[in-house]
Amino acid sequence: MGEILAKNQDQSKKLNIVDICRMLRDGQVKNIVAMCGPGINTPPEMDDFEYSGEGFYGLVEPEYDIENVEDLLSAATFDEDPRPFFVVLSEIFDRRVRKADVTFVHKFLRILDKMGILKRVYTSNVDSGERRAGLKPSRVVEAYGTLRTSHCTKCNKKHDFQWLKRFMRKGNFDTDKGDVTKPKCKKCGSSVRPDVVLFGDRLSDGFYRHREADMRKCDLLIMLGTRLCTAPFCELAKMTERGVPRLYVNNVEAAYDADADEYGLHRKQILQRRTDVVVTKYRIDYTVGDVCAILKWTKRVRKVKEKDVDDLEDE
Ligand SMILES: [Zn+2]
């Protein structure tokens, strides 16, 4: 990746967002890897609820005997009783999944794809936003799975998004209104589980299959709306080759806590490299909007057509 930096000489100078725009404009980057987190969908004021999980916990406690947020969204809890999961899901389903917008940020990724310079998108989101912006299944690693499909925990029968929509619409998920509805397989009547990764699960196969080769080739890493707080997803950020620019765009700073050293993602390290550009002052779509304005891409991005979740096909 040295040739990229050679074209952006003056090694003492820290890169800025204009340098990143120049690299994009001049065709200096050809294998962009993007990491997406909940911030690309979420208005900033909703972040705390999403990130902390405390809001979710309050929904199910004390009706269910669950000790903490991780247990609440764990595979073990789901196996024992799937209802707390659906109580939580019902809280965000309409707003974040069924009617979730395909944002300017998703469409920007599609433009990079159309230009042939997007290697892969790794997303922690489960709402198919990247796919709905037109990215092919092979281009997107849905590291935490997807709500687009579900499966029976006994006979493995696949259930589509229509099934989940119907279930969420017809079921009772309010613990104050009597028994919460249990999901039932259309074939055998057993419990049905959306294909999302819960605490205690491995991330999706694609994550492990692609990450090493992708990060070896990556010549620009763009981190969008992810706080880099959960391993192994966040570890992608430290897998770039030496000297590869890393652009961090979020409305909040990357996570920082004592445990971060455990997986080598100290926030200071993220901020320290000369080739790191960190923009956390604005909404993510504003920053991406600025980049597109500089590159004169705004019209093209806006023209990207959205797809419906029901029209997406898996490869
Ligand atoms: Zn079944």
Residues whose N, C-alpha, C, O or C-beta is under 5 A from the ligand:
A	BS01	ZN	C152 K154 C155 N156 K157 C185 K187 C188 G189 S190
